[in-house]
Amino acid sequence: MRNTRKMARGCGSGIRRLLALGLGLAIALACGLFAQTPVRRIRQKAIDSLGNTPDFICSETIEGTERLGRAETVTLPAIRVTAGVINGKELYVLPANEDDQSRLRQVLAVFAKGGTGSFALYSRAVFLTTDASFSGIVNESKDGISLSHTDFAMPQDGSTYALNVGGKRVRLGYTGSIWMEPATFEMVRLALRADDPPAGSDIKSVSQSFVFGHTRFPPHTVPMPVSMEFDLQERSGAQRLLTAHFKDCHQYVSKRGDQFVEAAPGPPIEPAASPAGEVLAPGEAAGARPEGPFLPAKLELQTLLSEAIDERTTVQGTRLSLTVTRDVKEKGNVIVPKGAAIQGVVTRIIRQVYPVEISGGVKAYYLVGIRLDTVNAGSGQFQLVANLESLGPRPGASRMAINNSIYFIPYSGDPDRWGTYDSWRTVFIVPKPDRGESFLGVVDESLRLPGHFVMYWTTVEPPH
């Protein structure tokens, strides 16, 4: 009881501090803070690993077996391909040999039917959102190896996993298990199983599992799959089992002439993906940076956002335009004049929820990734890398209008420091931003961010 009262006093003090700042959401947030639970450590470890993993490709050897009805199981020819994750898509380099091309398309057809691929990208939602529920942590020991284990369930509403049923993409929930190193919470094995497919589907069950090792992406070393097993069973009794082994994973560098095919169609809540078989050129994808000189670091940019950001019309890859509202000078010289146009891009939109302990429910929030690309300064165009540092009120609005808002900004230059909103860090899960990417947080059940926000940016050192 004494501890409960002590926590209540601490919570009340936090509420008073937040109310003094004019934050209308303070009461719900102040008492809804997450503790540093094992589940949160699992998520944060995975978020850090994903944030340190660049676009990559690996050498992948795929083997498989197939059984149709009561027929004998047939071993399928093995195929060696180059595959990876580029611009958020699972892509395979198109083999030069026609037989290998045909075999690859057969493999991709199995993945497409099961709604996944070698890397099961839909499983990232388990770590990048709070939609999944977790059971407790159990320590296990087998063959002299000690691991921690937890089970999870991703509900249909939060899932990005979908099957093709009658020509329509039907979203399903899924369950799974994670095995980790007890001391570091680093993932060793991951198992996934789709919930029961609907009656209109000829699929009986889909499951997939991974074993992880370590891959070096300087300066980081991250967990990466070393093997994968994918099991697709149909109501007719047919079964297709694919296994894959990965090696020589390294960062992908775009080269002219690269040709890829995509693993499987995207889930319905994501932008439509290209169908398997279409040749893709990642270097030409939306959001690729143009060439040109960079602005120097430590310049302060005051800008006005032109477009509204709205989940009904804004997706990953949507272009943004901003106007510079004050001359930017360096050593007394105007580098970027007032009125200059800046072009940027929405790098990602993430919807998550957080618990509110007072009501016992949950509330939604969005993270909008934004990256600035170019600025037209006078007769020239420059590239820039900049961090979003703060927001100002809309023109004509008072400063209190922005202070009372439900927007927040994790400092991209230091994601562990949020200034006025520092106490929110234990509530919201924010992935590590890519270089030049900033997150704008919107706490609301829908993403409706009107245009004409003043946004303050600071340029940083360009890549060498």
KEDRENRO-446552 format. One record per residue: x, y, z of N, C-alpha, C, CB in turn; residue in one letter. Coordinates in pm, whole numbers, plus 50000, padded with zeros to 5 digits. Glycine has a CB too. Example, Ala and Ser with C-alpha at 12.3 -4.5 7.8 and 13.67 -1.06 7.14 Angstrom:
# residues 2
513194943150780512304955050780513204967050780511314955350905a512854977550708513674989450714512905000350787514084994050572s
***
This chain:
# residues 464
500844987950000500005000050000500875012550000499065000150122m501965012450081502855024050084503435026549946503985022050188r503835015549875504405017149742503375022849646504915003749689n502105018249661501055023349573500865038349593499725015949600t500855042549723500695056849751501875064749697500535059249900r503055059149712504245065949663504165067849512505505058249700k503725057049440503585058149295502535068449260503215044549234m501415068749336500355078449309500865092649327499155075949400a501655094749435502205108149457503115112149342502965108949590r503945102449296504835105349184504065108549058505765093749158g502985100949036502155103248919501495116948926501085092248906c500975120449045500335133449059501305144849036499715134749197g502535143349086503555153549063503835155048915504845150149138s503915143548845504155144048700503025150848628504355130148645g501775148248673500615154648610500685169748629499295149148670i501025174048750501095188448775502135195048687501405191248922r503305188248671504345194048586503875195048442505625185648594r503195184448394502745184548255501625194448233502295170748213l500695195448332499615205148319500155219348315498625203548434l501275221548388501875234848387502365238548248503035235548486a502635228148164503075230648027501895231947932503985219547980l500675230247981499505231847897499235219947808499665243947812g499635207947849499445196047765498115189647800500605185947783l497155190147709495845184547736495845169647750494905188347628g496885162947701496935148347706497705143447829497565142647579l498075152547917499015149348023498525138548116499335161548101a497255139448160496765130148263496845115848213495335133448303i496405113748090496405100048037497815094748022495685099447903a498725103447978500085098847953500885097148081500795108447862l500685106048176501525105848295501375092948373501195117448384a500175087248375499965074748449499975062648357498645075348524c500245064548226500245053348134501625049448089499415056548014g502655053448163504015051048120504355036148130504985059348203l505045031448025505505017648027506675016148123505905013047886f506725005448194507935001848268508894994948171507604992648390a510154993848211511124987048127510944971948144512584991448162q509844966848090509514952748102510354944548006508034950348077t510414931248028511124922747931510574924147790511054908347975p509244925447777508664926847644509184939347577507124927047651v509244950147654509764962547595511234961047557509594974247692r511994953847637513394951547602513514943347475514124944447717r512634933547459512634925547337512374934347216511584914247344i511314942647228510974951647117512124961247087509704959547149r512674967447191513704977347169514934971147107514074984247300q515264958947149516424952047090516184949746941516694938647161k514974945346907514654942946766514634955846687513314935846754a514084966546745514044979446677515454984446649513274989746761i516344983146747517724987446728518384979346616518524985946859d518134966146614518724957746511518204961446372518444942946540s516884963446362516314967346233516844981046189514784967546241l516984990146285517485003346251518925003246205517355012446369g519704993246248521114992246208521314983146088521944987246324n520214978246030520314969545914519984977445788519374957345928t520944979545699520674987045576519974978145473521984992745517p519644983645357519234975145245520334964945221518944983645116d519944952245204520964941845195520564931145093521194935345332f521554923545049521324911744967522184900445022521644914544817i521724888145001522414876245048522444865944936521734870345175c523354856444947523304844444864522394834444933524744838544842s521344830044864520314821644924520174808644846518954829044930e520294797544914520084784344853518734779044901521234774344890t517834776444805516474772144838516284757744791515424781544773i515834749344882515494735444851514044733144891516454725444925e513464722144844512084719844879511584706044844511234729844813g510434702944901509734690544869508284693944840509854680044984t507624685044766506224687244730505484674044733506114693844590e504304674144793503454662344793502054666744751503424655344935r501514660244648500184663544598499214652544639500204665444444l498304655744728497344645744776498044634244846496504640444660g497704622044801498304610044861499524605244784497284599044869r499974613144689501134609144609502404609644695501284618244485a503454603444641504734603444711505314617644716505734593744641e506084620144820506754632944832507884633744730507284635144975t507954644844658508964646744553509944657544598508284650644416v511234654744580512254664744611512434673744491513604657944650t512324686744513512434696444405513884700444384511574708844434l514244704344262515624708544237515984720844321515834711644088p517184720944375517644732544452517974744044357518894728844539a517884756044410518224767844332519014777344420516944774744277i520024783444362520814793444433520544807044371522354789944429r520094816444452519724829744404520344840344494518194831344397v520304852544446520684864144527519404871444563521684873544451t519174873444693517924879444739518214888444857516884868544777a517294897644884517464906544998516264915545016518704914744981g516434925345104515384935045133515904948745091514974934845285v515214954844994515634967544935514414976644929516264965444793i514554988744983513434998244985512174992045046513135003144843n512354983645150511224977745219510564966245145510214988145244g511144961445036510574950344960511554938644958510224954844816k511004926444956511844914544941512004911844792511214902145015e513234913044743513514912144601514544901244571514014925644549l514404895444452515304884944406515924889044274514544871444391y517244887744263517914890544137517464880144035519464890644153v517054884643919516574875743815517734867643759515864883543703l517734854143771518854846043721518984847343569518654831443759p520204845443520520444846043375519954833443306521934848243346a520014821943376519634809043317518114807643317520284797343396n517534803743203516074802543192515514791943285515684799443049e516224780643303515744770343395515694775743538516654757943388d516724783443576516724789243710515614799743726518094795643740d515364807143617514264816743622512934809643646514204824843492q512724798543574511484791043589511354785543731511424779543488s512444780343786512424774843922512164785844024513754767643954r512774797444005512554808544097511084812644096513444820544061l510474813243980509064817243973508164806844042508634819043827r508544794144036507784783844107507874786244258508314769744072q509074789544306509254792244449508444804644489510764794344482v508514815244408507784827444441506284825244438508174838444344l505814816044351504384812944347503934806544478504074803644229a504794798044537504464791944667504424802744774505494781044704v505434811644775505434822644872504194831344856506704831044857f503844834644730502694843344705501404836844754502584846644556a501294823744737500084816744782499964817244933500094802244733k501114816345001501114816945147501194830945201502254809045201g501304840845111501284854645154502534859545222500174856645244g503704853845185504934857845253506124855845161505124849845384t507334855545217508544853445140509634848045231509004866545072g510854847745181511944841945260512174849245391513224842245180s511894862345395512204870245514510954873845596512934882845474f509744869945551508494872345626508444886445682508364862145740a508474896445594508554910245639507364914445724508654919345520l506234907645708505064911245789505324909545939503864902745748y506284901045975506554898446117507174910546186507484886446131s507634920546110508224932446173507194939846258508794941746067r505914938346224504874945246301504874940746447503494942646239a505354928646475505424923646613506304932846697505964909146617v507364938246636508334946146711508134961146691509734942346669f507634965346575507524979546545506184985546586507734981746399l505254977346634503994982346688503774975746823502804979446591t502754980346893502384974147021501094966147007502234984947130t500754962146884499524954646862499604940346913499184954646714d500794934346909500934920346952500884919447104502254914346898a500294908547153500304905747296501314894647324498874901747347s502004895647436503054886247471502704878847600504404893547486f503144866347608503034858847733504294861547814502844843547707s504414855347929505584857448013506844851147955505334851848150g507974854748015509274849447973509554836648051510394859947996i509934826147979510274813248040511704809748003509284802047995v512494805548100513854801248072513864786248044514804804648190n514544782447936514594768547896516044764147880513814766247765e516294751447897517634745847878517504732747802518364743748014s518224731547690518184719547609519554717347546517084720547500k520034705047558521354701347504522444710747554521324701547350d522314714947679523334723447740523244738047700524674718247704g522194741947626522034755847582520844761947655521834756547426i521054773347720519994780147793519474791847711520504784947932s518154792647694517524803347619516294808147694517144798747477l515914820647669514644825947718513624824847606514784840647766s512374822247644511334819647543510064827147580511044804347531h509394832847479508104839047499507224836547377508244854147524t505924835847399504954834447290504264847747266503904823347323d503794849747144503074862147113501894859047021504024872447047f500974868447014499824867346924499584880946861498544862346999a499524881146728499214893446654497764892546607500194895446533m496884901546655495474900946615495294905346469494624909746707p494154901746415493864905046276493904920046251492504899546237q493384927846346493324942346327494704948646311492604948846444d495694943346380497034949146372497944942446273497664948746506g497484931646212498324923446126498504929745988497744909546112s499654927345926499884930845786500104918145704501104940345772t499664906745757499764893945687498434891045618500154882345786y498464886845492497224884645417497374872945321496824897345341a496274865945296496184855245198495284859445083495664842245264l495534853544967494674855844851493524845844856495484854444718n492314850744880491134842144890490104847044789490544842145035v489874839144686488894842844584489244855644512487544844244646g490534858144491490974870144422491064882344510490054872944312g490784881144640490874892344733491914889344840489504895344796k492574899844887493544898344994492814898845128494644909344986r492844887745202492164886745331493224886745441491274873745339v493094896345531494094897845637493824887845748494084912145693r494894881545797494804871745906495714875846020495164857645855l495334871946141496244872946254497204861146252495464873446386g498164861346344499104850146352499674849546493500244851646247y500204838046526500834835846656502274831446633500064825246740t503054831446740504434827346724505174826446854505144836846634g506444823046843507334821746959508684827746925507484806847001s509324833147028510664838947014511574832547118510634854447029i512734828247073513774823347164514924833147161514244808947123w515444836747281516444847347292517564843247386515804860247341m518704850347367519774849247466519294855647596521094856147415e519374848647709518824854047835519434867247877519004844147945p520724869147855521394881147905521154893247817522884878647918a521064891247685521004902447592519634904347526522024900647486t518734894447539517434894647471517604895147319516604906647520f518704890447269518934889847125518294877347068520444890247092e517584878846957516794867946902517694857046844515844873246795m517354844546878518064832846828517184825046730518504823746945v515904824446759514974816946674513604823646680514864802046717r512894823446567511564829146556510674819346482511604842846485l509494816546535508524807746471507204815246455508324794646553a506564813846339505314820646307504314810546254505534832146204l503044812546288501984803946237500734812346215501694792146334r500174811846094498984819646063497784813946137498714819645911a496854822946173495584818246229494834810446122494724830146280d493774803446164493034794946070492564802945949491824788446140d492964798645826492504805645706490994804545692493194799945581p490344814145624488894813645607488464801745523488394826445543p487184798145533486664786245466486814787045315485204784245501a486824799045258486934800345114488324797845060486514813845073g489294795945148490664793545105490944778545099491664800445200s491764774445001492154760344994493354757345081492444756444850d493834767245156494984765445244494524760845382495804778545254i495184750745432494874745445565495704752245672495104730245569k497004753845647497884760145745499124765645676498284750145856s499704776045738500964781945692501814784445816500724795345611v503054779745813503974782445923505364785345867504014770446023s506134792545944507474796345900508354798146023507444809445815q509614794146013510534795546125511904799846075510634782346204s512664806446164513984811646130514974808346241513934826846106f516204806146202517324805346295518244816946261518074791546286v518714824146365519484836346343520964834446379518904847746425f521794841446304523214842846335523534857646342524104835546229g524774861346308525184875246313525814879346180526184877646429h525494891446138526064897146015526614910846047525004897945901t527774913745992528444926546016528064936545908529974924646020r527404947545948527174959045863527884970745931525624961945840f529154973245898529924983245972529154996245990531234986045900p529165001846113529944997346230529174987746321530395009246311p528044982146275527184974146361527244959346322525744979346354h526954950946421526724936746398525304933746442527774927846475t524514927846352523084926046379522694911446358522224935246288v521624906846425521114893346400520494892646260520064889246508p520824882146187520274879846054519954864946040521264884545943m518924861445963518604847245944519764839845876517324845645860p520034828045925520984819045856520244807545791522054813745955v519014804645838518204794245775516734797345797518564780245832s515904791645708514464794145712513734781545666514084806345622m512564779045725511704768045682510284773245665511754756145783e509674770245551508334775045518507474762845483508374785445399f506374761145554505524749345539504114753745502505504740845670d503664749945382502334753445332501544740645311502424761745200l500424739045383499594727145370498214731045322499504719545505q497664723045228496364725945170495324715945218496454725845017e494064719845205492984711245253492894698345172491654718745247r493424698445050493404686544965494404675945010493704690444821s495274679745105496334670645150497684673845090495964656545116g497724683144994498994687044934499834694945036498754695644806a501134693445023502064700545113503274705145033502504691445232q503674717445057504884722944995505774728245106504534734244892r506984722645112507944726245217509174732145151508314713845304l509504744545186510694751245135511664753845249510324764345063l512924751445226513964755045322514984763845251514654742245384t515574773045325516554782145266517704784045363515904795745231a518894785845306520074789145386520684801845327521114777245387h521074811045416521584824045373523054825345411520764835445436f523824831545324525214834545356525654846745274526134822245326k526824852045312527424863445240526474875345231527854859145099d525764878245339524874889945339525714902645349523834889145456c525374912545269526104925145271525194936445224527364924345184h525614948645251524814960245215524664961145064525444973145269q523444964345021523174965544878523524979444829521704962344848y524264979944722524594992444654523994991844515526144994944649v523115001244483522405001044356523375001744239521405012444349s523154993144139523954992944018523034993543898524844980444013k523455000943797522655001943675522514988143612523295011943576r521304984743572521084971943506520604960943598522344967543440g520584963443730520064953343822518594950543790520224957943970d518234937943786516864933943758516384924643869516744927143620q515214927543924514694920044037513254915744010514774928444165f512844905244080511434901844091511084902044239511114887744026v509824905344270509404906644409508844893544460508374917844425e508994891444592508624878544651507134875944643509074877944793a506314885544682504874882944693504134896044691504544874944820a502844896044656502064908444661502004913844803500644906044609p501894926944814501864933144946500514931645011502214947844935g500454932945144499184932245217498314944345185499424931345368p497024943645212496104953945166496314967645229494714949645193p496874968145350496994981245413498274988245373496944979845564i499094981645292500304987945242500064992845099501504978145247e500895002045045500785005744905500914993344817501845016244867p500154992744708500154981044622501554978144572499194982944504a501964965644585503294961544541503214955844401503894951244637a504364955444335504404950044200504194935044202505724953544131s503464929244107503244914844106504524907544077502194911144005p504574894944125505754886744100505964885743950505604872644163a507204887343906507514886243765507834899743703506384879943692g507404910643763507704923743707509124927543742506704934443757e509844932943647511214937043670511234950443741512004937743538v511964951443851512034963643929513444969143925511594961144074l513574982043932514874988643939514914997044065515154997443812a515474991844178515424998944304516005012944297516144991144409p517015014944213517625028044202516665038644153518805027444112g515555034444089514595043844036513365045044125514185039743896e513385038344241512235038344329511985052144387512415028144441a510725054444430510385067344489511265069844610508895067844529a511765081944621512575085644737514055084544713512205077044853g514505079744594515925079044567516485093344558516205071244436a517655095844615518215109244616518795112944480519295110344724r518605125444438519285130144318520745132744348518615142844263p521515135744246522915138944264523085154044273523755133244149e524205158444333524455172744342525175176144470523175180544333g525675188644484526385192844606525435193644725527065206444584p526015192544845525235193044968525415206645036525655181845063f524375210845108524495222345195525395218845312523105227145244l526145228645366526995225845482526165223145607527955237445508p526825217545708526155214145833525945226545920526955203645911a525045225146018524785234946123524065247546072526065238746189k523365246145959522515257145914521125255145972522475257945759l520505265946019519145265246073518155269345965518995274146199e517195260645937516195263045834514835264545898516195251545730l514195276045876512805277945917511945276245793512565292045985q511025266445794510265263145674508775262645704510745249645616t508005263245599506555262045608506125250345521505835275345564l505495240445584505025228645511503825232345425504655217145610l503885228745298502815232645206501625223145210503345233345065s501885209945208500805200245197500315195445333501255188445115e499075191045335498555183845451499105169545447496995183845452a499285163645565499675149545575498455142045629500945147545669i497885133745545496605127345574496705112745532495425134545499d496355103645625496505089445596495675084945476496115081345717e494625092645439493785089045326494465091845193492475096545334r495445100745192496105104345067497615103445074495715118145028t498185103045194499635102845210500105088645238500075112345323t501105084045161501665070745180503185071945178501165060845070v503835060845204505295060545192505675064245049505855046545230q506595073645035507015078144903506335090944857506765067444804g505305095744931504645108144893505635119844903503405110744984t505675127944797506575139444797505975151044876506875143844653r506835158444945506425170145023507195182344972506685167845175l506585193944986507265206344951507175215945070506645212844824s508245223245093508325232945202508915245845147509165227445322l508555256745209509075269845168509935275645280507925279545131t511125280445247511995286845345511415300645376513475288045292v511205303445505510535315845544511485326345600509475312845647t512785323445603513755333145652515105330345587513875332645808r515815340745547517125338845484518025330345573517795352545456d518735321145509519705312745580521095317745544519525297545544v521855322145646523155328245622524285319745681523205342345680k525435320945618526675314945670527775325345653527035301345595e528395329245765529435339445766528965352345700530695334245695k527695355845726527145368245676526615367645534528165378645683g526845356645465526375355245328525095346945325527465348745240n524145351045241522905343445226523185330845146521815352145157v522985319245210523195306445142521895301745078523715295845242i520805302845154519485299045104518555310945126518935286045175v518035317145022517205329045040515795325645085517145337044912p515155335245148513755333945184512945331245058513235346845258k511995322045068511175318444953511695306544875511075329944862g512905301644908513435289944838512565277744864514895287144882a512485269144763511625257244772512455245044810510895254744638a511985237844912512625225444955511715213644919512915225645109i512315203144866511585190944834511975179844932511855186644688q510985172544978511235161445070510345149745037511005165745215g510375139545122509615127345097509165121245229510445117245015v507995115045229507535107145343508205093545335505965105745345v509045090445432509795077845428509005066045482511075079345506t508085068545575507245057845629506175063845719508095047445708r505085056445734504015060045825503715047845912502725064945748i503845049246042503675038146135502545041646231504995035146212i501565032846243500485034646341500695024846455499085032646275r500655029846579500845021446697499835025646804502305022646751q499795017946912498925021447022499705020847152497695012047027v499185027847255499795027247387498675025747490500665039947416y498945019147603497895016947703497685029447789498245005047792p496455031647826496115042447919495595035848045495055052547857v496385036348151496055028648271494825034048342497225028648367e494545047048331493395052748400492105046748347493375068048385i491995045848214490765040648153490845025648126490465047948024s492045020248129492215006048097492155003047949491174998148167g492115013247865492055011247722493375014647654490935019547662g493315016847524494505020647448494155032547360495035008747363v495165040047325495025051147232496045049447120495215064747304k495735055447006496595053946889497515065946874495745052146762a498645063646811499515074546769500225070346640500555078046882y500665080346566501325078146438502745083746443500525084646323y503625077346371504965082546347505115084646197506075072746403l505365097046159505525100446018507005103345994504635112745978v507655094945915509055097245881509145107245766509755083845843g509995117345782510165127645679511655129545652509515141245724i512005130645524513385133145486513415144545384514055120345428r514265154445407514475165145310515525160745209514895178345380l515305164345083516215159844977516955171344910515445152244872d516215181144856516855191644778516255205244813516705188944627t517025215744782516555229444796517015237244674517075236044929v516095244844617516435253544505516835267144561515235254844405n518115270144557518655282644612519165291144498519785279744716a518435301744466518825310044353518695302144223520255315244370g519775301544146519755294244019520275280044033520575301743916s520655276044156521225262744174520365254044261522605263844232g520655241044257519955231344341520985224044426519135221244255q520675222344553521565215644646520825204244714522115225544750f521585193944750521065183644839521255188344984521775169944815q520495182445074520685185545214520295173545300519875197945254l520975172445414520625162745517520315170845641521775152245542v519105169345695518705177845806517825170245904517965190245754a517855174746030517015169046135515925179046171517855165446260n514705174046188513595182146237513765184146387512215175546203l513855196646430514145199546570512925204046649515205210046579e512025211646586510845216246659509795221146561511215227546758s508585223146613507465228246536507075241946588506255218646541l506585250246500506035263046540504555263446508506775274646472g503835273546555502405274546525502185278246379501735284946616p500995275346332500615279646198500635294846192499225274046159r500925300746075500945315346065499645321446118501185319745920p499775331346205498605337846261498105331546389497515337746162g498625319546424498215312746547499185316346659498145297346527a498735314646781499585317946895500535306446924498745321047019s501595309346998502545298947039501855288247122503695305047120r500835292047201500125282347283499425271947197499115289347374m499075275647073498385266246985499235253946958498005272946853a500535255946946501395244346920501715237047051502695248646849i501805244447163502095238147291500955229047336502375248747397n499715232647299498565224647337498275213647236497345233547352n499115212347138498855202647031499135188447080499715205746908s498835178946994499105164947023500195159846930497835156347009i501165168446900502285164846816503545164346900502435174746698y504445155346869505705154746941506825150946844505635144647057f508035154246881509185151546794510295145246876509695164646726i510645132746849511895127446905513055134346834511975111846890p514005139446906515135146046840515915135646760516045153046944y515975137446629516675127646547518185127946573516405130146399s518695139646614520105140246646520445132546772520545154446661g519485130746860519675123246984518325117047021520215132347101d518015105046968516685099046990516355096247135516575086346913p517345096747224517085094347366516765107247441518295087447430d516575118347370516295131047436515185138047359517595140047444r514065140347425512895146147359512535159847415511725136947372w513405166247489513115179647538511885179947626512925189047423g510935188647595509705190147674508955177147689508805200547611t509065168347588508285156047586509105143847631507725153747446y510145146447711511055135747746510365124347822512195141147828d509335127647903508665117247981507835107947894507785123648086s507635111347769506835102847680507655091147625506285111047564w508975091447644509835081247583509475067147628511275084047617r508935065847750508575052647800507215048147753508625052447950t506485056847684505155053547634505215049047489504215065447649v505965056347407505965054147264507205046347220505885067447190f507005037247128508105029647070508455036146936507725014547052i509675041346926510095048446806511325041346749510415063446837v511255036446624512415029946566513545039846543512045023046435p514735034946531515885043646506515745049746368517215035746519k515855062946356515705069146223516905066346134515505084146237p516655065546005517755064945909518425078545905517245060745768d519615078945845520315091645835519495101445752521725089745773r519285113245809518495123345739517005121945758518805122745595g516565111545828515135109445852514765114745989514775094445840e513635121545997513105126346124511695121046140513135141746131s511285119146265509925114646294509105126046352509945102746392f507905127446299506915136346356505835127546416506325146246250l505595128546547504595120446614503265127546622505065116746753g502185120246596500835125746604500015116346691500195127346460v499565121046806498785112846898497305115046866499095116447047v496705105446797495305106646757494875093346698495085118346655d493565091246689493045078946631493135079146479491605076746674e493315090846419493475091846274494575102146246492125095946203s495195100646130496275109646092495715120646003497415101846020l495495132246061494965143645989495805155846026493455145946021r496915157845961497835168645993497685179545888499305163546000l497045190745920496845201245820498155207245775495935212145873p498145213545659499355219845608499655232845680499235222345460g500715239645632501115252845683501615252245827499955262545675h502335241745860503065241145987504435247445967503195226346038f504875255046067506265259646068507115248346124506435272846151v508145244646049509015233546090510465238746092508865221145994m511155236546203512525241046220513475229146200512735247546360y514445230746114515405220246080516835225146104515215215745933w517735215646128519165218646135519905209146042519705217346282t520695214745951521435206045859522565198945934521995214245739t522895186945887523975179045947524985175645838523415166046014v526085169645881527155166245787526635157045677528315159745859e526905160145552526475151345442527315138545443526585158545304p526805127945378527615115645369528855117945286526795104245310p529925111245323531165112945248531125104145124532395109545334h
***
